[in-house]
């Protein structure tokens, strides 16, 4: 009777410790990362930036006048024809278009769902470089050209919102990627550490 009681107590202790195969680890759910609203918002913002940058690029090469009011402070023509509208003889509009083509690609919903940390880090690096370029352009408009362009400002605002969105969601992307890496590492360790069955003696 005492042996039976001891076995029951031992079995109960194993259940409490999760040794029966249904412990806490089996109920652990990895971080899900940003939700659908974040993914859709990022994609919509990227598409808006792409449309704006495309319009600026088309008007640049076709020598069209941008449809915006001209006064002492808002003057699209003055901004888009200034020396600061090119960097190393490359139109800023082209750089903006290339940026938003890449940003739209990396903000596609499947790439928000991936647990590959390289994607999240690349997205963050692109957002940081984008906001850095925006700050330079704002400085050029306000202090050198002394005029702003409505369409350029639209791109700046979109880039700023995307920057905030990506920076705020980066920790959750990092956590999810690490959780996935830890799960893979545990699976590899379990596989390597599994004991081979003893050879049959029969």
Helices and strands as residue ranges (DSSP letters): H 2-17, G 24-27, H 36-61, H 76-80, G 83-85, E 86-87, E 90-91, H 92-106, H 109-113, H 117-139, I 140-145, H 150-193
